[in-house]
Amino acid sequence: MDNQERTSQDTRHEAGTEHTRGRYDTIAPLYDLMEWPVEQWLYRSWRRELWKEIEGPEVLEIGVGTGKNIPYYPDDVHVTAIDLSPGMLKRARRVARSHPEKNVTLREMDAQALDLPADTFDDVVATFVFCSVPNPVQGLRETLRVVRPGGRLHLLEHMRATTPWLARFMDVLDNPFHWLTGVHIARETAENVQRAGWTVDDVTALSRADVFRRIEARKPERDPGERKPLESAISNSHQAIHV
């Protein structure tokens, strides 16, 4: 890639980041209300189950948003929770103040360029975040950089369906939906995790057509070439709640 192409790509990424920040700042006052039905029906139980398995002691949450995960943080870990949007962070701070028993540090930060030292965290958590990171592979590479060797990545994500007709429909809607909300609905996040250098240990379907999935990965201790094929990590077992 020559300098002109690199400059053009950097400009597009910067524009995408500003677009995403602007969209989330705009919807921040209504965000919890907009997601209330699906939060009560599905997300809340998935968050609770994920955080039960976080041991830390140093944890990074990417995309803390309005702070929906804060009530589920284990009391014996320290969480550095970041978000791109000042508007979302404002609401997360209110939640953190209402849970003084949680050891959390909130910071405004771009997941694609983490202002954090390498090999710092034991676990990284993100829930429904990498659908909106403009360059998801770069963001996932940054999470890999700041995690200690052997550290874990825990994701809840919605992504492109495995049912062909639904996948095509999501492809058609992806660009207009992103323009309106800052969210992509047709990403292949499990593949992006592997492309970023993580070893994917498990991908569990949480819904019909595999639109919602939980991804578990780890930072290789040694040679990243030892990663197992993604197909061997995919679990076909669904949880009891389906959509």
Stockholm file with secondary structure:
# STOCKHOLM 1.0

chainA/1-243         MDNQERTSQDTRHEAGTEHTRGRYDTIAPLYDLMEWPVEQWLYRSWRRELWKEIEGPEVLEIGVGTGKNIPYYPDDVHVTAIDLSPGMLKRARRVARSHPEKNVTLREMDAQALDLPADTFDDVVATFVFCSVPNPVQGLRETLRVVRPGGRLHLLEHMRATTPWLARFMDVLDNPFHWLTGVHIARETAENVQRAGWTVDDVTALSRADVFRRIEARKPERDPGERKPLESAISNSHQAIHV
#=GR chainA/1-243 SS CCHHHHHHHHHHHHHHHHHHHHHHHHHHHHHHHHHHHHIIIIIHHHHHHHHHTCCCSEEEEECCTTTTTGGGSCTTSEEEEEESCHHHHHHHHHHHHTCTTSEEEEEECCTTSCCSCSSCEEEEEEESCTTTCSSHHHHHHHHHHHEEEEEEEEEEEECCCSSHHHHHHHHHHHHHHHHHHSCCSSCCHHHHHHHTTCEEEEEEECSGGGCEEEEEEECCSSCGGGCCCGGGGEECCCCSCCC
#=GC SS_cons         CCHHHHHHHHHHHHHHHHHHHHHHHHHHHHHHHHHHHHIIIIIHHHHHHHHHTCCCSEEEEECCTTTTTGGGSCTTSEEEEEESCHHHHHHHHHHHHTCTTSEEEEEECCTTSCCSCSSCEEEEEEESCTTTCSSHHHHHHHHHHHEEEEEEEEEEEECCCSSHHHHHHHHHHHHHHHHHHSCCSSCCHHHHHHHTTCEEEEEEECSGGGCEEEEEEECCSSCGGGCCCGGGGEECCCCSCCC
//
